[in-house]
Amino acid sequence: MKKITLFVLFLSCNLFSQSFIQSYADVANQTSQANITAHLTEFENLGVKRRGTQPLEDTYNWLRNEYLSYGYVAGQLQEDTYLNAGFTCKNLIVTKVGSVYPNSYVIICGHYDTIVGTGTNDNGSGTVSILEVARLLQNIDTEYSIKFIHFSGEEDGLVGSNHYVNNVVNATTPKMDIKLVFNLDEVGGIAGVTNNTITCERDTGSPTSNNAASNTITNELITCVGLYSPLNTSLSYAYASDYMPFEDNNEVITGFYETNESSHPHSSTDLLVNMDPVYNYNVAKAAVGAMLHFAIATTSLSNSSFDNDFNISFFPNPTQDYLSINFGEFTGKNTKVSIYDINGKQVEFKHYSSPKIIEVLDFCQFEKGIYLVQMESDGKEISRKIVKN
């Protein structure tokens, strides 16, 4: 993304009422400089990631493998394919299910395609930051669901993000509920200069109905930067990156962009040697703190609602009407769900040939009491007691 800066406003995080949460800081402090630098190197070595090229496909597969190495399972990874100038391109979407609002999403996104050079800053820097956020939040319970999205086609005019909004967000019935979209694009800084400020971006365009909410969220982002990283902040406007199709769709957006703007993007010199990887590390650290805040991580940072063996969760429990099941690793074609009442009578049976990440069971029909939900898939079994209030 190439940005034209019209104005920059400096704000203090003390203007807002968010409080420091030690457990959030403990997670943000686990951000790894070694990971950031190694991933930037790997991204650079993958080559020029243009539409229709093997390096673009190799980078997509590299991203998939990184998520799997963090403990995400295949059922959480979705491939969104589309045609870009006659070439098949792919967006990667990784979903982490929330425990309270499983059908409401905080999206953190950035593009992985490049146009001329390897794009180590534009946008390897944003890509590796998102990976680090995903690594650190994998085992943390959050109230809201999170989608980690890596778009292709940004350099061709936001083709991938436009496709996702039009063909996934708006094609979901009911329409996908998005709490906010947090975009990271070109956050690698400039080698040899002092990079101590990150620009936080808010919506100032049309439609204007989402601008006030974007301003509020961006102020919260500014506060998170101050609470969980050593960076200063500047405030500017959103422009020409993958949050724009969401903005046009009346979603709430915010974003990160480097304050010292490098002259190397969109050239063969957009390389790690011309970046500041320590700055990239601090940006990733700030993004971790922000995502813990936006998705509302439990202060204990536990994940007790998940089955440790199969990454399955049941929520809410107790329930009054509907029970959502995150199927985790139970993604086989012969997945069975049985519900038994306290007397051992089977009161419901479901067979799923291709379960979604989340399936919803109707508990409205049942009397108040304790029920046993039993799941079977490909030789694996799990059961959980559910309370109907």
Rosetta blueprint (number, residue, H / E / L):
1 M L
2 K L
3 K L
4 I L
5 T L
6 L L
7 F L
8 V L
9 L E
10 F L
11 L L
12 S L
13 C H
14 N H
15 L H
16 F L
17 S L
18 Q L
19 S L
20 F L
21 I L
22 Q H
23 S H
24 Y H
25 A H
26 D H
27 V H
28 A H
29 N L
30 Q L
31 T L
32 S L
33 Q H
34 A H
35 N H
36 I H
37 T H
38 A H
39 H H
40 L H
41 T H
42 E H
43 F H
44 E H
45 N H
46 L L
47 G L
48 V L
49 K L
50 R L
51 R L
52 G L
53 T L
54 Q H
55 P H
56 L H
57 E H
58 D H
59 T H
60 Y H
61 N H
62 W H
63 L H
64 R H
65 N H
66 E H
67 Y H
68 L H
69 S H
70 Y H
71 G L
72 Y L
73 V L
74 A H
75 G H
76 Q H
77 L E
78 Q E
79 E E
80 D E
81 T E
82 Y E
83 L E
84 N E
85 A L
86 G L
87 F E
88 T E
89 C E
90 K E
91 N E
92 L E
93 I E
94 V E
95 T E
96 K E
97 V L
98 G L
99 S L
100 V L
101 Y E
102 P E
103 N E
104 S E
105 Y E
106 V E
107 I E
108 I E
109 C E
110 G E
111 H E
112 Y L
113 D L
114 T L
115 I L
116 V L
117 G L
118 T L
119 G L
120 T L
121 N L
122 D L
123 N L
124 G H
125 S H
126 G H
127 T H
128 V H
129 S H
130 I H
131 L H
132 E H
133 V H
134 A H
135 R H
136 L H
137 L H
138 Q L
139 N L
140 I L
141 D L
142 T E
143 E L
144 Y E
145 S E
146 I E
147 K E
148 F E
149 I E
150 H E
151 F E
152 S L
153 G L
154 E H
155 E H
156 D H
157 G L
158 L L
159 V H
160 G H
161 S H
162 N H
163 H H
164 Y H
165 V H
166 N H
167 N H
168 V H
169 V H
170 N L
171 A L
172 T L
173 T L
174 P L
175 K L
176 M L
177 D E
178 I E
179 K E
180 L E
181 V E
182 F E
183 N E
184 L E
185 D L
186 E L
187 V L
188 G L
189 G L
190 I L
191 A L
192 G L
193 V L
194 T L
195 N L
196 N L
197 T E
198 I E
199 T E
200 C E
201 E E
202 R E
203 D L
204 T L
205 G L
206 S L
207 P L
208 T H
209 S H
210 N H
211 N H
212 A H
213 A H
214 S H
215 N H
216 T H
217 I H
218 T H
219 N H
220 E H
221 L H
222 I H
223 T H
224 C H
225 V H
226 G H
227 L H
228 Y H
229 S L
230 P L
231 L L
232 N E
233 T E
234 S E
235 L E
236 S E
237 Y E
238 A L
239 Y L
240 A L
241 S L
242 D L
243 Y L
244 M H
245 P H
246 F H
247 E H
248 D H
249 N L
250 N L
251 E L
252 V L
253 I E
254 T E
255 G E
256 F E
257 Y E
258 E E
259 T L
260 N L
261 E L
262 S L
263 S L
264 H L
265 P L
266 H L
267 S L
268 S L
269 T L
270 D L
271 L L
272 L H
273 V H
274 N H
275 M L
276 D L
277 P H
278 V H
279 Y H
280 N H
281 Y H
282 N H
283 V H
284 A H
285 K H
286 A H
287 A H
288 V H
289 G H
290 A H
291 M H
292 L H
293 H H
294 F H
295 A L
296 I L
297 A E
298 T L
299 T L
300 S L
301 L L
302 S L
303 N L
304 S L
305 S L
306 F E
307 D L
308 N L
309 D L
310 F L
311 N L
312 I L
313 S E
314 F E
315 F E
316 P L
317 N L
318 P L
319 T E
320 Q L
321 D L
322 Y E
323 L E
324 S E
325 I E
326 N E
327 F L
328 G L
329 E L
330 F L
331 T L
332 G L
333 K L
334 N L
335 T E
336 K E
337 V E
338 S E
339 I E
340 Y E
341 D L
342 I L
343 N L
344 G L
345 K L
346 Q E
347 V E
348 E E
349 F E
350 K E
351 H E
352 Y E
353 S L
354 S L
355 P L
356 K L
357 I L
358 I E
359 E E
360 V E
361 L E
362 D E
363 F L
364 C L
365 Q L
366 F L
367 E L
368 K L
369 G E
370 I E
371 Y E
372 L E
373 V E
374 Q E
375 M E
376 E E
377 S E
378 D L
379 G L
380 K E
381 E E
382 I E
383 S E
384 R E
385 K E
386 I E
387 V E
388 K E
389 N L
